[in-house]
Amino acid sequence: MKKKAPPKPADAGEPALPGASRRPLQGEKALHEAQRSENDRGVSAHRTTAWPLALASICLIVYASLYPFADWRDQGISPFRFLTAPLPRYWTGFDVGSNLLGYAPLGFLLALSALRSRRVSWAVTVAVLAGGLLSLAMETLQSYLPSRIPSNVDLALNTLGTWLGACFAWTLEKTGAVDHWSRFRARWFAHDARGALVLLMLWPVALLFPASVPMGLGQVFERLEAALADVLIDTPFLEWMPVRDMELQPLVPAAELLCVALGALIPCLLGYCVIRTFLRRAAFSTAIIATGIAASALSAALSYGPDHAWAWLDLPVQVGIGFAALLALVLLPVPRRAAAALALLALTIHLGLLNQAPADPYFAQTLQTWEQGRFIRFHGVVQWLGWLWPYAALLYVLLRLSGREPQP
């Protein structure tokens, strides 16, 4: 009688048949977990949101440092003279805080992106060097702007702020908080969520710019029309511009309600593009709407004073926010691609409604106060975010719909 050959060990090199079951070898589970951890780290290194946010931070610092970009000229002094100039006699706590806090996010994001990439050994040093060089370039260029005064104290505070932010990132990395965020992100969001996450992180900051309609971002039609007319004022092309027969009229309460509702719903739909599960979408939409309300209240407090932080929350706005919460609840089960399509529709209607409304006189007076007061740098930063955020979101959902959606 022919003896049966003994079964081959499971690790003999021959792949198991589909559906075959076996007990894992000793140490195999730990090895699998280690490999998965390394793969997750590799994904996070290439898809971290820290690097695009760092680029956005650099752009905002450049804008805030060189605003208003006018009257450039050589003032007959060395652009590096400020390095050896005496220390200024007068300074304010606001100046110190703004110079420190303005560069701290940059240091944090640069160090975090370096730590996540696993390619830079001295992440804090590289981040501080980059922040210091950026500050040196900005202070040097300010020598050619009569409205700005370069300062060695500003350079020192900017570099110190970069160092503080980088050290905070290093501390979070060493204590495991960054890995915890990476695991949280892997559980909650799709692996292609970087673009949506960047937009969602910038949305509350964009809301700090005073808006004529709460949650209304991207109201640029009147400004673009006026700017284009100024450019073409002495040219025959001015007659080619379309001329409106009547002035823009304020939104009726129903249109304002819809505009507020869509403004609050759009970030929810962006989140639905990259969040899979029902319960996580519900928690996210609740948190993002609450964040939008808090950011709008902070904007009103900065613009009109703390006593008027909730003056914007009138009846149409309350109903609009409630309607947005209801729509976010109803749309929880939609597929991710359908959420992107609905976000595109909501953005189109929202921008169309918002740009049919004029800026009211109180809103224009608020902008003048921001532009002439101590918030001039902060105004310049969030102004562009408030204008451009919905158009960046529009581009994002268009690209998401035009390409093949990656598999989860």
Secondary structure, DSSP 4 states (H G I P E B T S, - for coil): -PPPPPPPPTTSSPPPPTT---PPPTTHHHHHHHHHHHHHHHHHHHH-SHHHHHHHHHHHHHHHHHTT-------SS-TTGGGGSPPPS---HHHHHHHHHHHHHHHHHHHHHHHHHT--S-HHHHHHHHHHHHHHHHHHHGGG-TT----HHHHHHHHHHHHHHHHHHHHHHHTTHHHHHHHHHHHHB-TT-HHHHHHHHHHHHHTTS--SSTT-----HHHHHHHHHHHTTTSGGGGGS---SS---PPPHHHHHHHHHHHHHHHHHHHHTTB--HHHHHHHHHHHHHHHHHHHHHHHHHHH-GGGTTTT--HHHHHHHHHHHHHHHHTTTS-HHHHHHHHHHHHHHHHHHHTTSPPPHHHHHHHHHHHHSTTHHHHHHHHHHHHHHHHHHHHHHHHHHHSPPPP-
